[in-house]
Amino acid sequence: MSNTQQNYKAGDSDRITREYFDSLLLELRYIDSVIPSTTMNLYGETFSTPVMTAALSHLDGRRPNGTVEMAKGAFAANAVMWTGMGDEDELEAITATGVKVVKIIKPYEDNKTIYKKIEHAEKCGALAVGMDVDHIFNGKGQYDNVLGNLMTSKTLDEIKDFVKSTKLPFIIKGVLSEQDTYKCIEAGVKGIVVSHHHGIQDFAVPPLMILPKIAKVVDHSIPIFVDCSVESGIDTFKALALGATAVSVGRALMTALMDDGENGVQKKIEQMTEELAAAMARTGSKDIMHIDPSVIWKK
């Protein structure tokens, strides 16, 4: 049993997601197999792995200077760093490490705040910028208030304007339906994150369950990222096989960060990448773009 599989309540989307991950089996293919490459090309940059950090926030509460430590670990592993809420100084400190950063912005009620943060990410040399549209409502169905900041839903036209406001690739995080995928493509976004925000809604469909449908809609036109309960290289392999470009890892890397700082983050990303490579080698997958989805079986 996974460490994160314990003490879940009925309907907990993290539990459902973890169970779905564990229900997927691998068909092994050895003849004509080769040593695989885990290299990922993304937005004009080359990385050693499709294992990325999740868009985490407030890591200083986990470890002193935690966000920068996470960035240093990702940089050492030649992986992409995602980051969430944080002030301008924090983003500048992250990018100063040399890591390539995706900055995710909350759906603030005041669009001026959003445009300001987009502009700052651009000035910092971020790899991409985006918004987690799934962090809108609270548990009572009202607009959420995050650290004193009111959130609101965004229209398709507003998202189109966000996309047009920057030269950076604009990503929408929190896609969990074909309908929202079509809207993202219409808006001109350059990437989507298939996610239920770690169980923000009970009984949410697991990202990997709906991923093949979303991948069919996208049809390789933009990158697809997946988060929620990704804990290992095997989880990463399953996501890639079902249509993901890369995965974002949250809790597993937070544990590594707390235990051993930047070294722990680097080692965990590299460990997951090695596990991914082993699964690729044993399934005849020469690189991350050539993983046959038919190697995935449902238990």
C-alpha positions in Angstrom: 0.0 0.0 0.0 1.3 3.5 -0.9 2.2 5.8 2.0 -0.4 8.3 0.9 -3.1 5.6 0.6 -3.8 5.5 4.3 -6.5 7.3 6.3 -8.6 8.4 3.4 -12.3 9.1 3.8 -15.0 7.7 1.5 -15.1 9.7 -1.8 -11.6 11.1 -1.3 -10.4 11.9 -4.8 -6.8 11.3 -3.8 -7.6 7.8 -2.7 -9.6 7.1 -5.9 -6.8 8.5 -8.0 -4.2 6.4 -6.2 -6.3 3.2 -6.6 -6.7 3.9 -10.3 -2.9 4.3 -10.7 -2.4 1.0 -8.9 -5.1 -0.7 -11.1 -3.0 -0.2 -14.2 -0.6 -3.0 -15.2 2.3 -3.1 -17.7 2.7 -5.5 -20.6 6.4 -6.3 -21.1 8.1 -6.3 -24.5 11.8 -7.3 -24.7 12.5 -8.3 -28.3 14.1 -5.4 -30.2 14.2 -3.3 -27.0 16.9 -0.7 -26.6 18.4 1.6 -23.9 15.7 4.3 -23.7 16.1 8.1 -23.6 14.1 10.1 -21.0 15.0 13.4 -22.6 12.2 15.9 -22.9 12.0 18.9 -25.2 9.6 21.6 -24.0 9.1 25.2 -25.2 12.5 25.3 -26.9 14.5 23.8 -24.0 15.8 20.3 -23.4 15.5 18.5 -20.0 16.8 15.2 -18.7 13.4 14.0 -17.5 9.6 14.5 -17.8 9.5 14.4 -14.0 8.8 18.0 -12.9 8.0 19.6 -9.6 4.4 20.5 -8.9 3.2 24.2 -8.7 3.9 24.3 -4.9 3.6 27.3 -2.6 4.7 28.2 1.0 7.5 25.7 1.1 9.4 27.9 3.6 7.0 26.4 6.1 8.4 22.9 5.2 12.1 23.9 5.3 13.9 27.2 5.6 14.2 28.8 2.1 12.3 25.7 0.9 11.2 27.1 -2.4 14.7 28.0 -3.5 16.0 24.7 -2.2 13.3 23.0 -4.4 14.5 25.1 -7.3 18.1 24.1 -6.8 17.3 20.5 -6.6 15.2 20.6 -9.8 18.1 22.5 -11.6 20.6 19.9 -10.5 18.4 17.2 -11.9 17.9 19.2 -15.1 14.1 19.2 -14.6 11.4 21.8 -14.9 10.4 23.7 -11.8 6.7 24.8 -11.3 5.8 27.3 -8.7 2.5 28.7 -7.3 1.7 31.5 -4.9 4.7 33.7 -3.9 5.8 37.3 -4.0 8.1 38.8 -6.7 11.2 38.4 -4.6 10.6 34.7 -4.3 10.2 34.2 -8.1 13.3 36.2 -8.7 15.2 34.0 -6.2 13.9 30.9 -7.9 14.9 32.0 -11.4 18.3 33.1 -10.1 19.2 29.5 -9.5 19.2 28.9 -13.2 16.2 26.5 -13.2 13.6 26.8 -15.9 10.3 27.9 -14.2 6.6 27.7 -15.0 4.8 30.3 -12.9 1.2 29.5 -12.1 -1.1 32.4 -11.1 -4.3 32.2 -9.1 -7.6 33.3 -10.7 -7.7 36.6 -8.8 -10.9 38.7 -9.0 -8.8 41.6 -10.0 -7.4 40.9 -13.5 -4.9 43.7 -13.1 -3.1 41.6 -10.5 -3.0 38.7 -13.0 -1.6 40.9 -15.8 1.0 42.3 -13.3 2.1 38.8 -12.3 2.3 37.7 -16.0 4.5 40.6 -16.8 6.8 40.0 -13.8 7.2 36.3 -14.8 8.1 37.4 -18.3 10.7 39.8 -16.9 12.2 37.0 -14.7 12.7 34.8 -17.8 10.2 32.2 -16.9 9.8 29.2 -19.2 6.0 29.6 -19.2 3.2 31.1 -17.2 -0.3 30.0 -16.5 -3.4 29.8 -14.2 -4.9 27.2 -12.0 -8.6 27.7 -12.9 -9.7 24.9 -10.5 -8.9 27.1 -7.5 -12.0 29.2 -7.7 -14.7 27.9 -5.4 -14.7 27.0 -1.7 -16.5 24.0 -0.1 -19.7 26.0 0.0 -19.8 26.7 -3.7 -18.9 30.4 -3.2 -15.8 32.1 -4.6 -12.8 31.2 -2.6 -10.7 33.6 -0.6 -7.0 32.6 -0.5 -4.9 34.5 2.0 -7.2 37.5 1.8 -7.4 37.5 -2.0 -10.8 36.8 -3.6 -10.9 34.3 -6.5 -13.4 34.4 -9.4 -14.2 32.2 -12.4 -12.8 33.3 -15.7 -14.6 33.4 -19.1 -13.2 32.0 -22.3 -12.7 35.6 -23.6 -10.7 36.5 -20.4 -8.4 33.5 -20.9 -7.9 34.5 -24.6 -6.8 37.9 -23.3 -4.4 36.4 -20.8 -2.9 34.3 -23.6 -2.5 37.3 -25.9 -0.9 39.4 -23.1 2.3 37.5 -23.0 5.0 36.2 -25.3 5.4 33.2 -22.9 3.5 30.0 -23.4 0.3 30.3 -21.3 -0.9 27.1 -19.5 -4.2 26.2 -18.0 -4.0 24.0 -14.9 -7.1 22.2 -13.6 -8.5 20.6 -16.8 -10.6 17.5 -16.1 -13.0 17.4 -19.0 -13.1 17.2 -22.8 -15.3 20.4 -22.7 -12.6 22.5 -21.0 -10.0 21.0 -23.3 -11.8 22.3 -26.3 -12.1 25.7 -24.8 -8.4 25.8 -23.9 -7.5 25.0 -27.5 -9.9 27.7 -28.7 -8.3 30.2 -26.3 -4.9 29.4 -27.8 -3.2 28.1 -24.7 0.1 26.3 -25.1 -0.4 23.6 -22.5 -2.9 22.1 -20.1 -2.5 20.4 -16.7 -4.9 17.5 -16.2 -5.6 17.7 -12.5 -8.3 17.8 -9.7 -6.1 19.9 -7.4 -5.4 17.0 -5.1 -9.0 16.2 -4.2 -10.5 19.7 -4.1 -13.8 17.9 -5.0 -14.8 14.5 -3.7 -15.4 11.8 -6.3 -13.5 13.6 -9.0 -12.5 11.5 -11.9 -8.9 10.4 -11.7 -6.7 12.3 -14.2 -5.4 9.1 -15.8 -8.9 7.8 -16.3 -9.9 10.8 -18.5 -6.4 11.5 -19.9 -6.9 9.3 -23.1 -10.0 11.3 -24.0 -8.3 14.6 -23.4 -5.2 13.4 -25.4 -7.5 12.5 -28.3 -9.0 16.1 -28.3 -5.5 17.7 -28.1 -4.1 15.4 -30.8 -0.5 16.4 -30.1 -1.2 20.1 -30.7 0.0 21.2 -27.2 1.7 19.6 -24.3 -0.4 17.8 -21.7 0.9 17.7 -18.1 -0.6 15.5 -15.3 -0.5 15.9 -11.5 -2.2 14.4 -8.5 -0.8 11.4 -6.7 2.2 10.9 -8.9 4.7 9.2 -6.6 7.1 7.1 -8.7 8.7 6.5 -12.1 6.1 3.8 -12.7 3.3 6.3 -12.2 5.1 8.6 -14.6 5.4 5.9 -17.2 1.6 5.1 -17.0 0.8 8.8 -17.4 3.1 9.1 -20.4 1.7 6.0 -22.0 -1.8 7.3 -21.7 -1.0 10.7 -23.4 0.9 12.9 -21.0 3.9 14.9 -22.1 5.3 15.1 -18.5 4.1 14.9 -14.9 4.3 17.2 -11.9 5.2 15.7 -8.5 4.1 17.4 -5.2 4.0 15.4 -2.0 6.8 13.0 -2.8 9.2 15.9 -3.5 8.0 17.8 -0.4 9.0 14.8 1.7 12.4 14.7 0.0 12.8 18.5 0.5 12.0 18.2 4.2 14.3 15.3 4.7 17.4 16.5 2.7 16.8 19.8 1.1 18.0 20.4 -2.5 19.9 17.1 -2.5 16.8 15.2 -1.5 14.8 16.8 -4.3 17.5 16.1 -6.9 17.9 12.5 -5.7 14.1 11.9 -5.8 13.7 13.3 -9.3 16.6 11.2 -10.5 15.3 8.1 -8.8 11.9 8.5 -10.4 13.6 9.0 -13.8 15.6 5.8 -13.3 12.4 3.9 -12.5 10.8 5.4 -15.6 13.7 4.4 -17.7 13.5 0.8 -16.4 9.8 0.6 -17.3 10.5 2.0 -20.7 13.3 -0.5 -21.4 11.1 -3.4 -20.4 8.2 -2.3 -22.6 10.2 -1.5 -25.8 9.8 2.2 -25.4 12.8 3.9 -27.0 12.0 7.5 -25.8 9.2 9.3 -24.1 7.5 10.1 -27.4 7.2 6.5 -28.3 5.4 4.7 -25.5 2.7 2.5 -26.9 -0.5 2.9 -24.9 -1.4 -0.7 -25.6 1.2 -1.8 -23.0 -1.2 -0.5 -20.3 -3.7 -3.1 -19.0 -6.5 -2.5 -16.5 -6.5 -4.9 -13.5 
